[in-house]
């Protein structure tokens, strides 16, 4: 007869705030582009009309976001670094969200894995706060005009293992540029500037000045600035409604296509998303007029009552779930096919120029 040693029961512990924030950062902040997305969305939620982003080494050593939004007071700064503290919602209804951010995780997560400094002015006086590796310093007075400046230095210095998973500076810079372009398309009335200050080579990677006038005209000019003149010249205007859902935007002619699905931009209630159902609907809309090895180019906006879509699916808020996905899919397919039918046999200008 063999005696078995008594099994030791593991102890359940409450994780400290710093560990919780580092865990949250693993979900929210995947790479420098994720941090840029969160910070720029905060600026848009603050009502900014001009957002300037500066990065160095692909965002690994520096990310700076400066806006002219409503700003924060000295009393707001420590609260902004508290987990699940947000001005976007009151917590009573998570299915009626009208802002980009609402989880209250981005700033404490960034402060847990990098060196974060926030300087803001929401009233008469400006103030700043610094947090590094989750350790928050006292609020100090500062000199700053209206708005907010967020400096994030040495991303993932507190979690060095994450640095090994980052790609080259060039690849990370391209990812940041893509994020800024997607947000710029969703907000044509806001000025976006992206600069790279790596080493001595200071250059502007992207700039889109705020548009004015009618929404469709402003969007068309913004798409021309972001996607190029060729897309603007070959894009068909979309404007369709069905059962509470409104589809707007521009879709390119079938003859103006890509060899990969790299120029498909989808927005739900102004929020850039990567949704398989929406991408499938876009593909289905062109099924009869485009070969399988080609991919359509489009920038689509689906707007609806916030209660008809759940954006609280993933910490990065890049996925959504519709209450009635079949209606949305049908709206996209029929809306694009109707625009293509009205265009008739019109071919893209690029094909015409190539032929000539």
Secondary structure, DSSP 8 states (H G I E B T S, - for coil): ----------------HHHHHHHHHHHH-SSHHHHHHHHHHHHHHTT-SEEEEEEEGGGTSEEEEEE-S----HHHHHHHTSTT--SS--SS-TT---SS--SS-HHHHHHHHSEEEEEEESSSSEEEEEEETTEE---EEE---SEEEEEEESTTTTSHHHHTT---HHHHHHHHHHHHHHHHHH-TTSEEEEEE-STT--EEEEEE----SSHHHHHHHHHHHHH-HHHHHTEEEEEEEETTEEEEEEEE-TTS-BSSS-SEEEEETTEEE--HHHHHHHHHHTTTTS-TT-B--EEEEEE--GGGEE-TTSTT----EETTHHHHHHHHHHHHHHHHHHHTT---HHHHHHH-
